């Protein structure tokens, strides 16, 4: 039988290796509350896919502070 504490640790570790995250997992992964998470997603244009999952790569970019608009500015400055 697995302890409740061990189960929580196992879930937390598995979240870090999943390519797609459910909403609750994304909140834990980003360490944000619902309101902050939804606000950041809107600003960074990170949306759920058709199955209701967030792409972890997009969440990583969001947490780094990279948005679509900042990527466009970088391209304009280079070109």
C-alpha positions in Angstrom: 0.0 0.0 0.0 1.3 3.5 -0.9 1.2 6.2 1.7 -0.8 9.4 0.9 2.4 11.4 1.1 4.3 9.1 -1.3 1.4 9.4 -3.7 1.5 13.2 -3.7 5.3 13.1 -4.3 4.9 10.6 -7.2 2.2 12.8 -8.8 4.3 15.9 -8.5 7.2 14.2 -10.1 5.1 12.8 -12.9 3.7 16.2 -13.7 7.2 17.4 -14.6 7.6 14.7 -17.3 4.1 14.9 -18.9 3.9 16.8 -22.2 0.3 17.8 -21.7 -1.3 18.9 -18.4 -4.9 19.1 -17.2 -6.0 22.4 -15.7 -5.3 21.3 -12.1 -1.9 19.9 -13.0 -1.0 23.1 -14.8 -1.9 25.2 -11.8 0.4 23.1 -9.7 3.1 23.1 -12.3 3.0 26.9 -12.6 2.5 27.5 -8.9 -0.2 30.0 -9.5 -3.8 30.5 -8.4 -6.7 30.2 -10.8 -7.1 33.9 -11.3 -3.4 34.6 -11.9 -3.1 31.5 -14.1 -6.0 32.5 -16.4 -4.7 36.1 -16.5 -1.2 34.9 -17.6 -2.6 32.5 -20.1 -4.6 35.3 -21.7 -1.6 37.6 -21.8 0.6 34.9 -23.3 -2.1 33.4 -25.5 -1.8 30.0 -24.0 -4.9 28.0 -24.6 -6.2 24.4 -24.0 -6.2 22.0 -26.9 -9.4 20.3 -28.1 -9.0 17.6 -25.4 -8.8 20.1 -22.6 -5.0 19.9 -22.0 -2.3 22.6 -21.8 0.9 22.0 -23.6 3.8 22.0 -21.1 6.2 23.8 -23.6 3.7 26.7 -23.9 3.4 26.9 -20.1 7.2 27.0 -19.8 7.4 29.9 -22.3 4.6 31.7 -20.4 6.4 31.3 -17.1 9.6 32.6 -18.7 7.7 35.8 -19.6 7.8 35.2 -23.4 4.7 36.2 -25.2 3.7 36.3 -28.8 4.1 40.0 -28.9 7.6 39.9 -27.4 8.6 37.3 -29.9 7.3 39.6 -32.7 9.3 42.5 -31.4 12.5 40.4 -31.3 12.0 39.4 -35.0 11.4 43.0 -36.0 14.5 44.2 -34.2 16.6 41.5 -36.0 15.1 42.1 -39.4 
